Amino acid sequence: MGKADRKQLVLEFLVHHGLALPPAALYRNLRLHHNATFSAKSLDNYLDELDTEGLVVRIDPDAMEERAVKPIDGGRGYWLPTEAGIEAADDSFSFG
């Protein structure tokens, strides 16, 4: 699986599950359920690239307690797909 496919897997996972996830939980679930072989550092890089492409957004986990989605730059956050990310998801990956 090439880099583009790994990034697409990350995006598809976020879109399919519809959950705001911190990087560690996202990484562990990709390893557990999809046998991802890339590193946690690679996942961080993919998320940063997907963010730059406007396909995902890092949100403030504290704001979630108030049912708010507040984008943040850097720091600890949870990841969600954007509308553009949802549109870019092609559901070619199987999430049984």
The 8 nearest C-alpha neighbors of each residue, nearest first, counted from 0:
[[1, 4, 5, 2, 3, 36, 35, 37],
 [2, 0, 4, 3, 5, 6, 7, 37],
 [1, 3, 5, 4, 6, 0, 7, 45],
 [2, 4, 6, 5, 1, 7, 0, 8],
 [5, 3, 7, 1, 2, 6, 0, 8],
 [6, 4, 8, 2, 7, 3, 1, 9],
 [7, 5, 9, 3, 8, 4, 45, 2],
 [6, 8, 4, 10, 5, 9, 11, 3],
 [9, 7, 5, 11, 6, 10, 12, 4],
 [10, 8, 6, 12, 7, 11, 13, 5],
 [9, 11, 7, 13, 12, 8, 14, 6],
 [12, 10, 14, 8, 13, 9, 88, 15],
 [13, 11, 9, 15, 10, 14, 8, 16],
 [12, 14, 10, 16, 11, 15, 17, 80],
 [15, 13, 11, 17, 12, 16, 85, 80],
 [14, 16, 12, 13, 17, 11, 94, 90],
 [15, 17, 13, 18, 14, 12, 11, 19],
 [18, 16, 14, 15, 13, 19, 79, 80],
 [19, 17, 16, 20, 13, 79, 14, 78],
 [18, 20, 79, 78, 77, 17, 21, 13],
 [21, 19, 77, 78, 18, 25, 24, 22],
 [20, 22, 77, 24, 23, 76, 78, 25],
 [21, 23, 25, 24, 26, 20, 77, 43],
 [24, 22, 26, 25, 21, 27, 39, 20],
 [25, 23, 27, 26, 22, 21, 28, 20],
 [24, 26, 22, 28, 23, 27, 20, 29],
 [27, 25, 23, 29, 24, 28, 22, 30],
 [28, 26, 30, 24, 29, 25, 31, 23],
 [29, 27, 31, 25, 30, 26, 32, 24],
 [28, 30, 33, 26, 27, 32, 35, 31],
 [31, 29, 35, 34, 27, 28, 33, 32],
 [32, 30, 28, 29, 34, 33, 27, 35],
 [31, 33, 29, 28, 30, 34, 35, 27],
 [34, 32, 29, 35, 30, 31, 28, 94],
 [33, 35, 30, 31, 32, 36, 29, 28],
 [36, 34, 30, 33, 29, 37, 31, 32],
 [35, 37, 34, 38, 30, 29, 33, 0],
 [38, 36, 35, 41, 39, 42, 5, 40],
 [39, 37, 41, 40, 42, 36, 26, 35],
 [38, 40, 42, 41, 26, 43, 37, 23],
 [41, 39, 43, 38, 42, 44, 37, 45],
 [42, 40, 44, 38, 43, 39, 37, 45],
 [41, 43, 39, 45, 44, 40, 46, 38],
 [44, 42, 40, 46, 41, 45, 47, 39],
 [43, 45, 41, 47, 42, 46, 48, 40],
 [46, 44, 42, 48, 47, 43, 6, 49],
 [45, 47, 49, 43, 48, 44, 50, 42],
 [46, 48, 50, 44, 45, 49, 51, 43],
 [49, 47, 51, 45, 50, 46, 52, 44],
 [50, 48, 52, 46, 54, 51, 47, 55],
 [51, 49, 55, 47, 53, 48, 52, 56],
 [50, 52, 48, 53, 49, 47, 54, 55],
 [53, 51, 49, 50, 54, 48, 55, 47],
 [54, 52, 50, 51, 55, 49, 83, 81],
 [53, 55, 84, 49, 81, 83, 52, 50],
 [56, 54, 80, 50, 81, 79, 49, 53],
 [55, 57, 79, 50, 78, 80, 58, 81],
 [58, 56, 78, 77, 76, 70, 71, 79],
 [59, 57, 70, 69, 77, 76, 71, 68],
 [58, 60, 76, 62, 61, 69, 71, 70],
 [61, 59, 63, 62, 76, 77, 58, 64],
 [62, 60, 63, 59, 64, 65, 67, 58],
 [63, 61, 67, 64, 65, 59, 60, 69],
 [62, 64, 66, 67, 60, 65, 61, 68],
 [65, 63, 62, 66, 61, 67, 60, 59],
 [64, 66, 63, 67, 62, 61, 68, 60],
 [67, 65, 63, 64, 62, 68, 61, 69],
 [68, 66, 63, 62, 65, 69, 64, 59],
 [67, 69, 58, 63, 70, 62, 66, 59],
 [68, 70, 58, 59, 67, 62, 71, 63],
 [71, 69, 58, 57, 59, 68, 56, 72],
 [72, 70, 58, 57, 59, 73, 69, 76],
 [73, 71, 74, 70, 57, 58, 76, 56],
 [74, 72, 71, 75, 76, 57, 58, 47],
 [75, 73, 76, 72, 71, 57, 59, 58],
 [74, 76, 73, 77, 59, 21, 60, 57],
 [75, 77, 58, 59, 57, 60, 21, 74],
 [76, 78, 21, 20, 58, 57, 19, 60],
 [77, 79, 57, 19, 20, 56, 21, 58],
 [80, 78, 19, 56, 55, 81, 13, 57],
 [81, 79, 55, 84, 54, 14, 13, 56],
 [80, 82, 84, 55, 83, 54, 85, 56],
 [81, 83, 85, 84, 86, 80, 54, 55],
 [84, 82, 86, 81, 54, 85, 87, 53],
 [85, 83, 54, 81, 87, 80, 82, 86],
 [84, 86, 82, 88, 87, 83, 14, 81],
 [85, 87, 83, 84, 88, 82, 89, 81],
 [88, 86, 84, 85, 83, 89, 54, 10],
 [89, 87, 85, 86, 11, 90, 84, 10],
 [88, 90, 91, 87, 11, 86, 92, 85],
 [91, 89, 92, 88, 11, 93, 15, 94],
 [90, 92, 89, 93, 88, 11, 8, 7],
 [93, 91, 90, 94, 8, 11, 89, 12],
 [92, 94, 95, 91, 90, 33, 11, 12],
 [95, 93, 92, 15, 12, 33, 32, 90],
 [94, 93, 32, 92, 33, 15, 16, 12]]
